Amino acid sequence: MSFVLRDERGREVDVHPVRFDDGGNGHLEGDDRGPYEHPANAFAAAGIIAGRRVACLSAEAQMANHAWGYEPGPTDVHDTALLHERLGTVLVPPFDER
């Protein structure tokens, strides 16, 4: 089950456990819309949290996650805008209409 970590300043990290198959493909257990699957190369990205390098989904895979058939909230709109502005990730529906 996924969960959110939040610090005293309100910064958040959304954590989604992933099961990897023998080919390195990731299977995220979802709610009533999932499971969600990503190819192995979607997990080749890294980010920095508190100065430490951490594995994460690529910006493209994160954008795809936001388009998996749910009504986006303000945080989703904010996150996809940042992916687009900072990394040049192509906006996908419904975010390309905002």
N, CA, C and O atoms as a GROMACS GRO file, in nm:
protein
  392
    1MET      N    1   0.084  -0.117   0.000
    1MET     CA    2   0.000   0.000   0.000
    1MET      C    3   0.089   0.124   0.000
    1MET      O    4   0.190   0.129   0.070
    2SER      N    5   0.053   0.222  -0.077
    2SER     CA    6   0.131   0.346  -0.085
    2SER      C    7   0.106   0.432   0.038
    2SER      O    8   0.006   0.416   0.109
    3PHE      N    9   0.198   0.525   0.062
    3PHE     CA   10   0.183   0.618   0.175
    3PHE      C   11   0.261   0.745   0.145
    3PHE      O   12   0.345   0.748   0.055
    4VAL      N   13   0.231   0.849   0.220
    4VAL     CA   14   0.294   0.979   0.202
    4VAL      C   15   0.373   1.014   0.327
    4VAL      O   16   0.322   1.003   0.439
    5LEU      N   17   0.498   1.057   0.307
    5LEU     CA   18   0.580   1.109   0.416
    5LEU      C   19   0.580   1.260   0.405
    5LEU      O   20   0.596   1.314   0.296
    6ARG      N   21   0.561   1.329   0.517
    6ARG     CA   22   0.554   1.476   0.517
    6ARG      C   23   0.642   1.528   0.630
    6ARG      O   24   0.638   1.476   0.741
    7ASP      N   25   0.720   1.633   0.602
    7ASP     CA   26   0.803   1.692   0.707
    7ASP      C   27   0.732   1.812   0.768
    7ASP      O   28   0.621   1.848   0.727
    8GLU      N   29   0.798   1.874   0.866
    8GLU     CA   30   0.739   1.987   0.938
    8GLU      C   31   0.715   2.109   0.851
    8GLU      O   32   0.638   2.198   0.888
    9ARG      N   33   0.781   2.115   0.735
    9ARG     CA   34   0.762   2.228   0.642
    9ARG      C   35   0.654   2.199   0.538
    9ARG      O   36   0.626   2.283   0.452
   10GLY      N   37   0.593   2.081   0.546
   10GLY     CA   38   0.487   2.046   0.453
   10GLY      C   39   0.533   1.980   0.325
   10GLY      O   40   0.452   1.953   0.237
   11ARG      N   41   0.664   1.955   0.312
   11ARG     CA   42   0.714   1.887   0.192
   11ARG      C   43   0.675   1.740   0.200
   11ARG      O   44   0.674   1.680   0.308
   12GLU      N   45   0.643   1.682   0.086
   12GLU     CA   46   0.593   1.545   0.083
   12GLU      C   47   0.671   1.456  -0.014
   12GLU      O   48   0.723   1.502  -0.116
   13VAL      N   49   0.677   1.330   0.022
   13VAL     CA   50   0.728   1.226  -0.066
   13VAL      C   51   0.621   1.118  -0.069
   13VAL      O   52   0.582   1.064   0.035
   14ASP      N   53   0.575   1.086  -0.189
   14ASP     CA   54   0.472   0.985  -0.209
   14ASP      C   55   0.543   0.853  -0.238
   14ASP      O   56   0.616   0.843  -0.336
   15VAL      N   57   0.523   0.752  -0.153
   15VAL     CA   58   0.595   0.625  -0.162
   15VAL      C   59   0.499   0.516  -0.212
   15VAL      O   60   0.392   0.494  -0.155
   16HIS      N   61   0.541   0.450  -0.321
   16HIS     CA   62   0.462   0.340  -0.379
   16HIS      C   63   0.548   0.216  -0.386
   16HIS      O   64   0.642   0.211  -0.465
   17PRO      N   65   0.519   0.114  -0.305
   17PRO     CA   66   0.595  -0.010  -0.313
   17PRO      C   67   0.577  -0.075  -0.451
   17PRO      O   68   0.469  -0.070  -0.510
   18VAL      N   69   0.684  -0.134  -0.500
   18VAL     CA   70   0.685  -0.194  -0.633
   18VAL      C   71   0.736  -0.337  -0.622
   18VAL      O   72   0.834  -0.363  -0.551
   19ARG      N   73   0.671  -0.429  -0.692
   19ARG     CA   74   0.720  -0.566  -0.703
   19ARG      C   75   0.785  -0.578  -0.841
   19ARG      O   76   0.723  -0.546  -0.942
   20PHE      N   77   0.909  -0.625  -0.845
   20PHE     CA   78   0.982  -0.639  -0.971
   20PHE      C   79   0.980  -0.785  -1.015
   20PHE      O   80   0.998  -0.876  -0.934
   21ASP      N   81   0.959  -0.805  -1.145
   21ASP     CA   82   0.965  -0.941  -1.199
   21ASP      C   83   1.109  -0.972  -1.244
   21ASP      O   84   1.198  -0.888  -1.228
   22ASP      N   85   1.130  -1.089  -1.298
   22ASP     CA   86   1.265  -1.132  -1.338
   22ASP      C   87   1.325  -1.044  -1.446
   22ASP      O   88   1.448  -1.040  -1.460
   23GLY      N   89   1.243  -0.974  -1.525
   23GLY     CA   90   1.291  -0.886  -1.629
   23GLY      C   91   1.316  -0.743  -1.582
   23GLY      O   92   1.355  -0.658  -1.662
   24GLY      N   93   1.294  -0.718  -1.454
   24GLY     CA   94   1.314  -0.584  -1.400
   24GLY      C   95   1.195  -0.492  -1.418
   24GLY      O   96   1.202  -0.374  -1.382
   25ASN      N   97   1.086  -0.543  -1.473
   25ASN     CA   98   0.966  -0.463  -1.489
   25ASN      C   99   0.899  -0.446  -1.353
   25ASN      O  100   0.896  -0.539  -1.272
   26GLY      N  101   0.844  -0.327  -1.330
   26GLY     CA  102   0.784  -0.298  -1.201
   26GLY      C  103   0.634  -0.307  -1.204
   26GLY      O  104   0.569  -0.264  -1.299
   27HIS      N  105   0.578  -0.365  -1.100
   27HIS     CA  106   0.434  -0.382  -1.086
   27HIS      C  107   0.391  -0.312  -0.957
   27HIS      O  108   0.422  -0.356  -0.847
   28LEU      N  109   0.320  -0.201  -0.974
   28LEU     CA  110   0.272  -0.123  -0.861
   28LEU      C  111   0.132  -0.171  -0.828
   28LEU      O  112   0.043  -0.170  -0.914
   29GLU      N  113   0.111  -0.212  -0.705
   29GLU     CA  114  -0.024  -0.249  -0.666
   29GLU      C  115  -0.105  -0.123  -0.652
   29GLU      O  116  -0.064  -0.028  -0.585
   30GLY      N  117  -0.219  -0.121  -0.715
   30GLY     CA  118  -0.301  -0.002  -0.715
   30GLY      C  119  -0.426  -0.019  -0.632
   30GLY      O  120  -0.442  -0.117  -0.559
   31ASP      N  121  -0.511   0.076  -0.646
   31ASP     CA  122  -0.641   0.068  -0.581
   31ASP      C  123  -0.735  -0.004  -0.677
   31ASP      O  124  -0.695  -0.102  -0.740
   32ASP      N  125  -0.856   0.040  -0.689
   32ASP     CA  126  -0.950  -0.027  -0.778
   32ASP      C  127  -0.919  -0.003  -0.926
   32ASP      O  128  -0.989  -0.058  -1.011
   33ARG      N  129  -0.817   0.077  -0.959
   33ARG     CA  130  -0.780   0.103  -1.097
   33ARG      C  131  -0.659   0.023  -1.142
   33ARG      O  132  -0.630   0.021  -1.262
   34GLY      N  133  -0.589  -0.042  -1.054
   34GLY     CA  134  -0.461  -0.102  -1.088
   34GLY      C  135  -0.466  -0.251  -1.079
   34GLY      O  136  -0.575  -0.304  -1.057
   35PRO      N  137  -0.358  -0.325  -1.095
   35PRO     CA  138  -0.219  -0.284  -1.079
   35PRO      C  139  -0.167  -0.208  -1.202
   35PRO      O  140  -0.222  -0.216  -1.311
   36TYR      N  141  -0.060  -0.134  -1.179
   36TYR     CA  142   0.004  -0.056  -1.282
   36TYR      C  143   0.140  -0.116  -1.311
   36TYR      O  144   0.210  -0.163  -1.221
   37GLU      N  145   0.177  -0.115  -1.436
   37GLU     CA  146   0.304  -0.176  -1.475
   37GLU      C  147   0.390  -0.075  -1.549
   37GLU      O  148   0.342   0.007  -1.626
   38HIS      N  149   0.521  -0.085  -1.523
   38HIS     CA  150   0.620  -0.002  -1.592
   38HIS      C  151   0.733  -0.091  -1.640
   38HIS      O  152   0.772  -0.184  -1.570
   39PRO      N  153   0.785  -0.062  -1.759
   39PRO     CA  154   0.901  -0.138  -1.807
   39PRO      C  155   1.023  -0.106  -1.721
   39PRO      O  156   1.029  -0.003  -1.654
   40ALA      N  157   1.118  -0.194  -1.724
   40ALA     CA  158   1.239  -0.180  -1.641
   40ALA      C  159   1.306  -0.045  -1.658
   40ALA      O  160   1.354   0.012  -1.561
   41ASN      N  161   1.310   0.008  -1.782
   41ASN     CA  162   1.381   0.135  -1.804
   41ASN      C  163   1.313   0.254  -1.737
   41ASN      O  164   1.375   0.360  -1.723
   42ALA      N  165   1.188   0.240  -1.695
   42ALA     CA  166   1.120   0.348  -1.623
   42ALA      C  167   1.180   0.369  -1.483
   42ALA      O  168   1.156   0.473  -1.421
   43PHE      N  169   1.256   0.272  -1.434
   43PHE     CA  170   1.314   0.280  -1.300
   43PHE      C  171   1.462   0.317  -1.302
   43PHE      O  172   1.532   0.299  -1.203
   44ALA      N  173   1.509   0.369  -1.414
   44ALA     CA  174   1.650   0.404  -1.428
   44ALA      C  175   1.680   0.545  -1.375
   44ALA      O  176   1.796   0.586  -1.374
   45ALA      N  177   1.579   0.617  -1.331
   45ALA     CA  178   1.598   0.755  -1.286
   45ALA      C  179   1.640   0.760  -1.139
   45ALA      O  180   1.627   0.662  -1.066
   46ALA      N  181   1.690   0.875  -1.099
   46ALA     CA  182   1.728   0.898  -0.960
   46ALA      C  183   1.695   1.041  -0.923
   46ALA      O  184   1.694   1.130  -1.008
   47GLY      N  185   1.669   1.061  -0.797
   47GLY     CA  186   1.644   1.195  -0.744
   47GLY      C  187   1.728   1.216  -0.620
   47GLY      O  188   1.806   1.128  -0.581
   48ILE      N  189   1.713   1.331  -0.560
   48ILE     CA  190   1.788   1.364  -0.438
   48ILE      C  191   1.688   1.401  -0.329
   48ILE      O  192   1.602   1.487  -0.348
   49ILE      N  193   1.700   1.336  -0.215
   49ILE     CA  194   1.621   1.368  -0.097
   49ILE      C  195   1.718   1.390   0.017
   49ILE      O  196   1.795   1.301   0.052
   50ALA      N  197   1.714   1.510   0.075
   50ALA     CA  198   1.803   1.545   0.186
   50ALA      C  199   1.949   1.515   0.154
   50ALA      O  200   2.024   1.467   0.239
   51GLY      N  201   1.987   1.543   0.029
   51GLY     CA  202   2.125   1.524  -0.012
   51GLY      C  203   2.163   1.381  -0.046
   51GLY      O  204   2.279   1.354  -0.077
   52ARG      N  205   2.068   1.290  -0.040
   52ARG     CA  206   2.095   1.149  -0.070
   52ARG      C  207   2.030   1.110  -0.202
   52ARG      O  208   1.916   1.146  -0.229
   53ARG      N  209   2.104   1.039  -0.282
   53ARG     CA  210   2.053   0.990  -0.410
   53ARG      C  211   1.956   0.874  -0.383
   53ARG      O  212   1.988   0.782  -0.307
   54VAL      N  213   1.838   0.880  -0.446
   54VAL     CA  214   1.738   0.775  -0.429
   54VAL      C  215   1.684   0.734  -0.565
   54VAL      O  216   1.674   0.817  -0.655
   55ALA      N  217   1.651   0.608  -0.580
   55ALA     CA  218   1.592   0.559  -0.704
   55ALA      C  219   1.448   0.610  -0.715
   55ALA      O  220   1.378   0.624  -0.615
   56CYS      N  221   1.406   0.638  -0.837
   56CYS     CA  222   1.268   0.681  -0.859
   56CYS      C  223   1.229   0.652  -1.002
   56CYS      O  224   1.312   0.613  -1.085
   57LEU      N  225   1.101   0.671  -1.031
   57LEU     CA  226   1.052   0.657  -1.167
   57LEU      C  227   1.101   0.772  -1.253
   57LEU      O  228   1.125   0.882  -1.204
   58SER      N  229   1.117   0.745  -1.380
   58SER     CA  230   1.152   0.852  -1.474
   58SER      C  231   1.040   0.956  -1.476
   58SER      O  232   0.927   0.928  -1.437
   59ALA      N  233   1.072   1.075  -1.523
   59ALA     CA  234   0.973   1.182  -1.532
   59ALA      C  235   0.858   1.139  -1.625
   59ALA      O  236   0.742   1.170  -1.597
   60GLU      N  237   0.889   1.070  -1.733
   60GLU     CA  238   0.786   1.023  -1.825
   60GLU      C  239   0.692   0.923  -1.758
   60GLU      O  240   0.570   0.930  -1.777
   61ALA      N  241   0.748   0.832  -1.680
   61ALA     CA  242   0.664   0.734  -1.610
   61ALA      C  243   0.580   0.802  -1.503
   61ALA      O  244   0.465   0.764  -1.480
   62GLN      N  245   0.636   0.903  -1.436
   62GLN     CA  246   0.557   0.976  -1.338
   62GLN      C  247   0.440   1.048  -1.405
   62GLN      O  248   0.330   1.050  -1.352
   63MET      N  249   0.465   1.106  -1.522
   63MET     CA  250   0.358   1.173  -1.596
   63MET      C  251   0.250   1.070  -1.633
   63MET      O  252   0.131   1.098  -1.619
   64ALA      N  253   0.292   0.954  -1.679
   64ALA     CA  254   0.196   0.849  -1.715
   64ALA      C  255   0.113   0.808  -1.594
   64ALA      O  256  -0.008   0.785  -1.606
   65ASN      N  257   0.176   0.799  -1.477
   65ASN     CA  258   0.102   0.763  -1.355
   65ASN      C  259  -0.011   0.861  -1.327
   65ASN      O  260  -0.119   0.822  -1.284
   66HIS      N  261   0.014   0.989  -1.352
   66HIS     CA  262  -0.086   1.091  -1.326
   66HIS      C  263  -0.202   1.084  -1.425
   66HIS      O  264  -0.305   1.148  -1.402
   67ALA      N  265  -0.188   1.011  -1.531
   67ALA     CA  266  -0.293   1.003  -1.634
   67ALA      C  267  -0.370   0.871  -1.627
   67ALA      O  268  -0.442   0.838  -1.721
   68TRP      N  269  -0.356   0.797  -1.519
   68TRP     CA  270  -0.420   0.666  -1.509
   68TRP      C  271  -0.563   0.670  -1.459
   68TRP      O  272  -0.597   0.600  -1.363
   69GLY      N  273  -0.645   0.749  -1.521
   69GLY     CA  274  -0.788   0.741  -1.502
   69GLY      C  275  -0.846   0.781  -1.368
   69GLY      O  276  -0.936   0.714  -1.318
   70TYR      N  277  -0.798   0.886  -1.309
   70TYR     CA  278  -0.860   0.938  -1.188
   70TYR      C  279  -0.875   1.088  -1.202
   70TYR      O  280  -0.809   1.151  -1.284
   71GLU      N  281  -0.961   1.146  -1.121
   71GLU     CA  282  -0.982   1.290  -1.124
   71GLU      C  283  -0.864   1.358  -1.053
   71GLU      O  284  -0.848   1.342  -0.932
   72PRO      N  285  -0.781   1.433  -1.126
   72PRO     CA  286  -0.664   1.494  -1.064
   72PRO      C  287  -0.703   1.605  -0.967
   72PRO      O  288  -0.797   1.681  -0.990
   73GLY      N  289  -0.628   1.611  -0.859
   73GLY     CA  290  -0.645   1.718  -0.762
   73GLY      C  291  -0.540   1.827  -0.782
   73GLY      O  292  -0.458   1.817  -0.874
   74PRO      N  293  -0.542   1.929  -0.699
   74PRO     CA  294  -0.446   2.039  -0.712
   74PRO      C  295  -0.301   1.994  -0.705
   74PRO      O  296  -0.216   2.049  -0.776
   75THR      N  297  -0.270   1.896  -0.621
   75THR     CA  298  -0.132   1.847  -0.610
   75THR      C  299  -0.088   1.781  -0.741
   75THR      O  300   0.026   1.798  -0.784
   76ASP      N  301  -0.179   1.706  -0.803
   76ASP     CA  302  -0.147   1.640  -0.930
   76ASP      C  303  -0.118   1.743  -1.039
   76ASP      O  304  -0.024   1.728  -1.116
   77VAL      N  305  -0.200   1.848  -1.044
   77VAL     CA  306  -0.180   1.954  -1.143
   77VAL      C  307  -0.045   2.022  -1.118
   77VAL      O  308   0.030   2.049  -1.212
   78HIS      N  309  -0.015   2.051  -0.993
   78HIS     CA  310   0.112   2.113  -0.956
   78HIS      C  311   0.230   2.024  -0.996
   78HIS      O  312   0.325   2.071  -1.057
   79ASP      N  313   0.222   1.895  -0.960
   79ASP     CA  314   0.332   1.802  -0.988
   79ASP      C  315   0.358   1.788  -1.138
   79ASP      O  316   0.473   1.790  -1.181
   80THR      N  317   0.252   1.774  -1.217
   80THR     CA  318   0.273   1.759  -1.361
   80THR      C  319   0.327   1.886  -1.424
   80THR      O  320   0.406   1.881  -1.518
   81ALA      N  321   0.284   2.000  -1.372
   81ALA     CA  322   0.338   2.128  -1.423
   81ALA      C  323   0.488   2.137  -1.395
   81ALA      O  324   0.564   2.182  -1.481
   82LEU      N  325   0.531   2.095  -1.276
   82LEU     CA  326   0.674   2.096  -1.244
   82LEU      C  327   0.753   2.000  -1.332
   82LEU      O  328   0.861   2.034  -1.379
   83LEU      N  329   0.699   1.880  -1.356
   83LEU     CA  330   0.767   1.786  -1.445
   83LEU      C  331   0.786   1.848  -1.583
   83LEU      O  332   0.891   1.833  -1.645
   84HIS      N  333   0.684   1.917  -1.630
   84HIS     CA  334   0.689   1.980  -1.761
   84HIS      C  335   0.787   2.098  -1.763
   84HIS      O  336   0.872   2.107  -1.851
   85GLU      N  337   0.775   2.187  -1.664
   85GLU     CA  338   0.858   2.308  -1.661
   85GLU      C  339   1.005   2.278  -1.637
   85GLU      O  340   1.092   2.334  -1.703
   86ARG      N  341   1.034   2.190  -1.542
   86ARG     CA  342   1.173   2.166  -1.503
   86ARG      C  343   1.244   2.062  -1.588
   86ARG      O  344   1.365   2.070  -1.607
   87LEU      N  345   1.168   1.963  -1.639
   87LEU     CA  346   1.232   1.853  -1.709
   87LEU      C  347   1.187   1.840  -1.854
   87LEU      O  348   1.239   1.756  -1.928
   88GLY      N  349   1.092   1.923  -1.896
   88GLY     CA  350   1.046   1.918  -2.034
   88GLY      C  351   0.957   1.801  -2.066
   88GLY      O  352   0.936   1.769  -2.183
   89THR      N  353   0.904   1.736  -1.965
   89THR     CA  354   0.816   1.621  -1.986
   89THR      C  355   0.688   1.666  -2.057
   89THR      O  356   0.629   1.768  -2.020
   90VAL      N  357   0.648   1.592  -2.157
   90VAL     CA  358   0.528   1.626  -2.233
   90VAL      C  359   0.405   1.608  -2.145
   90VAL      O  360   0.387   1.504  -2.082
   91LEU      N  361   0.320   1.711  -2.142
   91LEU     CA  362   0.195   1.703  -2.067
   91LEU      C  363   0.098   1.609  -2.138
   91LEU      O  364   0.084   1.613  -2.260
   92VAL      N  365   0.032   1.526  -2.060
   92VAL     CA  366  -0.065   1.430  -2.114
   92VAL      C  367  -0.205   1.468  -2.064
   92VAL      O  368  -0.218   1.538  -1.964
   93PRO      N  369  -0.309   1.422  -2.134
   93PRO     CA  370  -0.444   1.451  -2.086
   93PRO      C  371  -0.464   1.395  -1.946
   93PRO      O  372  -0.414   1.286  -1.917
   94PRO      N  373  -0.532   1.463  -1.859
   94PRO     CA  374  -0.605   1.587  -1.879
   94PRO      C  375  -0.522   1.713  -1.851
   94PRO      O  376  -0.576   1.824  -1.852
   95PHE      N  377  -0.394   1.698  -1.826
   95PHE     CA  378  -0.310   1.810  -1.786
   95PHE      C  379  -0.271   1.903  -1.901
   95PHE      O  380  -0.235   2.018  -1.878
   96ASP      N  381  -0.279   1.854  -2.023
   96ASP     CA  382  -0.244   1.936  -2.138
   96ASP      C  383  -0.353   2.037  -2.171
   96ASP      O  384  -0.333   2.123  -2.256
   97GLU      N  385  -0.466   2.028  -2.106
   97GLU     CA  386  -0.579   2.118  -2.131
   97GLU      C  387  -0.585   2.233  -2.031
   97GLU      O  388  -0.671   2.320  -2.044
   98ARG      N  389  -0.497   2.235  -1.934
   98ARG     CA  390  -0.506   2.335  -1.826
   98ARG      C  391  -0.422   2.456  -1.857
   98ARG      O  392  -0.418   2.550  -1.777
   0.00000   0.00000   0.00000
